[in-house]
Amino acid sequence: MDLELQGKRVLVTGSTGGIGKAIASHYAKEGAVVIINGRDQSRCDAVAAELAAETGSEVLAMAADLADAAQCDALLARLEEQGGVDVLVNNTGIFEVKAFEAIEDHEWMHYFNVNVMSAVRLARGLLPGMLERDFGRIVNISSECGIKPLGQMVHYSVTKTALISLSRALAELTKGKNVTVNSVLPGPTWTDGVENYFDTLSAKEGKPVAELTENYFADHEPTSLLQRFVDVNEVASATVFLTSNRAMNGQALRVEGGIIRAL
């Protein structure tokens, strides 16, 4: 299937690993010019070189800490100098398991700054150009937690709800234009961060990682129809398809294995 992404310039934030890297790889395989982003330039360079070798597509590396407004502005200026962006995937985000009563004000602000304001800053800088050119796609990577909040990750859940709302609100600004804004809601996905979490939990509880992961869905996500972790490539393929379809606008696409019991 030709998704008509050949030569499109795609920025995927937080793409040096995990879901972001998988999304970047899938766009590169479609012939897009992909821009890798993360906080460390050397890591961005390494991932860009890896994906370029694997796919034969042009892959660029642009480091920036998107929690820093000045660095975000500098990235936007650099993108404009090099031809703008056709597709923006806001994937940057942080998560942590922490008791609600232990989350202090500065931590709440940090989560909003990283998970929400990074997307706001980039969309604010890039959406006007997309509307002017009459082509553009923005995808905000949210989570099933945005609809089914988790008590052990209240701050994370609230920011992911905000991303769903942001996506729908920005989509309202695209009426009649060949520009779409959507969100993707992955379920629990096996990434380096999740693997590190289970390694830590294994050491703490003295149980093998295999035992903890085997029982995870029965104990914590019994409504999952998938009953396993989502693969990063499953999220990536859904994201890429979403940006190829003009009729999908203002949507919150669930890639969460049926955890959310709702029509």
C-alpha positions as CSV (number, residue, x, y, z in Angstrom):
1,M,0.0,0.0,0.0
2,D,1.4,3.4,-1.0
3,L,0.8,5.7,2.0
4,E,2.0,8.7,-0.1
5,L,4.7,9.7,2.4
6,Q,7.7,9.6,-0.1
7,G,9.8,12.7,0.5
8,K,7.6,14.1,3.3
9,R,9.6,15.7,6.1
10,V,8.8,14.0,9.4
11,L,9.9,15.0,12.9
12,V,9.5,12.4,15.6
13,T,10.4,13.7,19.0
14,G,11.9,11.4,21.6
15,S,13.0,9.0,18.9
16,T,16.3,7.7,20.0
17,G,14.6,4.6,21.5
18,G,11.3,2.8,22.2
19,I,8.1,3.8,20.5
20,G,9.6,7.0,19.0
21,K,12.5,5.1,17.3
22,A,10.0,2.5,15.9
23,I,7.8,5.3,14.5
24,A,10.8,7.0,12.9
25,S,11.9,3.7,11.4
26,H,8.4,3.0,9.9
27,Y,8.3,6.5,8.3
28,A,11.8,6.0,6.9
29,K,10.7,2.7,5.3
30,E,7.9,4.7,3.6
31,G,10.6,6.9,2.0
32,A,10.0,9.9,4.2
33,V,12.8,12.3,5.3
34,V,12.9,11.6,9.0
35,I,14.3,13.8,11.7
36,I,15.5,12.1,14.9
37,N,15.1,14.1,18.1
38,G,16.3,13.6,21.6
39,R,18.3,15.5,24.2
40,D,21.7,14.0,23.3
41,Q,23.2,14.8,19.9
42,S,25.5,11.8,19.8
43,R,22.6,9.5,20.4
44,C,20.5,11.2,17.7
45,D,23.4,10.9,15.3
46,A,23.8,7.2,16.0
47,V,20.1,6.4,15.6
48,A,19.9,8.5,12.4
49,A,22.9,6.6,10.9
50,E,21.4,3.3,11.9
51,L,18.0,4.0,10.4
52,A,19.5,5.5,7.2
53,A,21.6,2.3,6.7
54,E,18.6,0.1,7.3
55,T,16.0,1.9,5.1
56,G,18.0,3.8,2.5
57,S,16.1,6.9,3.3
58,E,17.5,10.3,4.4
59,V,17.5,10.5,8.2
60,L,18.6,13.6,10.0
61,A,19.5,14.2,13.7
62,M,18.5,17.3,15.6
63,A,19.0,17.3,19.4
64,A,16.9,19.5,21.7
65,D,15.5,19.3,25.2
66,L,11.9,20.1,24.5
67,A,11.2,20.9,28.1
68,D,13.4,24.0,27.6
69,A,11.4,26.6,25.7
70,A,14.6,28.2,24.3
71,Q,15.9,24.9,22.9
72,C,12.5,24.3,21.4
73,D,12.5,27.7,19.7
74,A,16.0,27.0,18.4
75,L,14.8,23.6,16.9
76,L,11.9,25.3,15.3
77,A,14.1,27.9,13.7
78,R,16.5,25.2,12.4
79,L,13.6,23.2,10.9
80,E,12.3,26.3,9.2
81,E,15.7,27.0,7.7
82,Q,15.8,23.5,6.3
83,G,12.4,23.4,4.7
84,G,9.8,23.0,7.5
85,V,8.0,19.9,8.6
86,D,5.1,18.0,6.9
87,V,4.5,15.5,9.7
88,L,5.0,16.1,13.4
89,V,4.8,13.2,15.9
90,N,5.0,14.4,19.5
91,N,6.3,11.3,21.2
92,T,8.5,12.9,24.0
93,G,7.2,11.9,27.4
94,I,8.2,10.7,30.9
95,F,6.4,8.3,33.3
96,E,6.9,7.1,36.8
97,V,5.0,5.0,39.3
98,K,4.6,7.2,42.4
99,A,2.0,7.6,45.2
100,F,-0.3,10.6,44.6
101,E,0.3,12.1,48.0
102,A,4.1,12.0,47.4
103,I,3.9,14.0,44.1
104,E,4.9,17.6,44.8
105,D,4.0,20.7,42.9
106,H,7.3,21.0,41.1
107,E,6.9,17.4,39.9
108,W,3.5,18.2,38.5
109,M,4.9,21.2,36.7
110,H,7.8,19.1,35.3
111,Y,5.4,16.5,33.9
112,F,3.2,19.1,32.2
113,N,6.3,20.8,30.8
114,V,7.7,17.7,29.3
115,N,4.6,15.7,28.3
116,V,2.2,18.5,27.3
117,M,4.1,21.8,26.7
118,S,6.7,20.2,24.4
119,A,3.7,19.2,22.1
120,V,2.1,22.7,22.5
121,R,5.3,24.5,21.6
122,L,6.0,22.5,18.5
123,A,2.4,22.5,17.3
124,R,2.2,26.3,17.9
125,G,5.3,26.7,15.8
126,L,4.5,24.3,13.0
127,L,0.7,24.3,12.6
128,P,0.4,27.8,11.0
129,G,2.8,26.8,8.2
130,M,0.9,23.5,7.6
131,L,-2.3,25.4,7.3
132,E,-0.7,27.9,4.9
133,R,0.7,25.2,2.7
134,D,-2.5,23.2,2.9
135,F,-0.7,20.1,4.0
136,G,0.3,18.8,7.4
137,R,-0.1,16.0,10.0
138,I,0.3,16.2,13.7
139,V,0.1,13.1,15.9
140,N,0.3,13.3,19.7
141,I,1.3,10.1,21.4
142,S,-1.0,9.8,24.4
143,S,-1.9,6.6,26.3
144,E,-4.8,4.5,27.3
145,C,-4.2,6.2,30.7
146,G,-5.6,9.3,29.2
147,I,-9.0,7.6,29.2
148,K,-8.5,5.0,31.9
149,P,-6.3,6.9,34.5
150,L,-4.0,4.9,36.7
151,G,-4.0,5.6,40.5
152,Q,-0.3,4.7,40.7
153,M,0.6,7.2,37.9
154,V,-1.9,10.1,38.5
155,H,0.4,12.9,37.2
156,Y,1.3,10.9,34.0
157,S,-2.4,10.0,33.4
158,V,-3.5,13.6,33.7
159,T,-1.0,14.8,31.2
160,K,-2.0,12.1,28.7
161,T,-5.6,13.2,29.0
162,A,-4.5,16.7,28.3
163,L,-2.8,15.5,25.0
164,I,-6.1,14.0,23.8
165,S,-7.9,17.3,24.5
166,L,-5.1,19.3,22.8
167,S,-5.3,17.1,19.7
168,R,-9.1,17.5,19.3
169,A,-8.9,21.2,20.0
170,L,-6.2,21.7,17.4
171,A,-8.1,19.6,14.9
172,E,-10.9,22.1,15.1
173,L,-8.6,24.7,13.6
174,T,-8.1,22.6,10.4
175,K,-11.6,22.7,8.9
176,G,-11.5,22.6,5.2
177,K,-7.7,22.1,5.1
178,N,-5.6,19.1,4.2
179,V,-4.2,19.1,7.7
180,T,-5.1,16.7,10.4
181,V,-4.4,16.4,14.2
182,N,-4.9,13.2,16.0
183,S,-3.7,11.3,19.0
184,V,-2.6,7.7,19.4
185,L,-3.3,5.8,22.7
186,P,-0.9,2.9,23.2
187,G,-1.5,0.4,26.0
188,P,1.3,-1.0,28.1
189,T,4.1,-1.3,25.5
190,W,7.4,-3.1,25.9
191,T,10.1,-0.5,25.8
192,D,13.5,0.0,27.4
193,G,11.9,2.1,30.1
194,V,9.3,-0.6,30.9
195,E,12.1,-3.3,30.9
196,N,14.1,-1.2,33.4
197,Y,11.0,-0.8,35.6
198,F,10.6,-4.6,35.7
199,D,14.3,-5.1,36.4
200,T,14.0,-2.7,39.4
201,L,10.8,-4.4,40.6
202,S,12.5,-7.8,40.2
203,A,15.4,-6.8,42.4
204,K,13.1,-5.2,45.0
205,E,10.7,-8.2,45.3
206,G,13.2,-11.0,44.7
207,K,11.1,-12.4,41.8
208,P,12.3,-13.2,38.3
209,V,11.3,-10.7,35.6
210,A,9.5,-13.5,33.6
211,E,7.3,-14.2,36.6
212,L,6.4,-10.6,37.1
213,T,5.6,-10.0,33.4
214,E,3.7,-13.3,33.0
215,N,1.3,-12.3,35.8
216,Y,1.1,-8.5,35.0
217,F,-2.0,-8.5,32.9
218,A,-3.9,-11.0,35.1
219,D,-3.1,-8.9,38.1
220,H,-3.1,-5.3,36.8
221,E,-4.9,-5.2,33.4
222,P,-7.5,-8.0,33.5
223,T,-9.7,-6.2,30.9
224,S,-6.9,-6.5,28.3
225,L,-8.0,-8.6,25.3
226,L,-4.5,-8.9,24.1
227,Q,-3.1,-10.1,27.4
228,R,0.4,-9.2,26.5
229,F,2.5,-6.1,26.1
230,V,2.0,-4.1,22.9
231,D,5.0,-4.2,20.5
232,V,6.5,-0.8,19.6
233,N,6.0,-1.7,15.9
234,E,2.3,-2.1,16.4
235,V,2.1,1.5,17.7
236,A,4.4,2.7,14.9
237,S,2.4,1.1,12.1
238,A,-0.9,2.6,13.5
239,T,0.7,6.0,13.7
240,V,2.0,6.0,10.2
241,F,-1.3,4.8,8.7
242,L,-3.1,7.5,10.7
243,T,-1.1,10.2,9.0
244,S,-1.9,8.8,5.5
245,N,-5.7,9.1,5.9
246,R,-7.2,12.6,5.4
247,A,-10.6,11.5,6.8
248,M,-9.1,10.6,10.1
249,N,-9.0,13.9,11.9
250,G,-9.6,14.8,15.6
251,Q,-9.4,11.1,16.4
252,A,-8.0,9.3,19.5
253,L,-6.8,6.0,18.0
254,R,-6.6,3.2,20.6
255,V,-3.7,0.8,20.2
256,E,-4.1,-0.7,23.7
257,G,-5.2,-4.2,23.2
258,G,-8.8,-3.7,24.3
259,I,-8.0,-2.6,27.8
260,I,-10.6,0.2,27.7
261,R,-14.1,-1.2,28.1
262,A,-16.0,1.3,26.2
263,L,-17.7,1.6,22.8
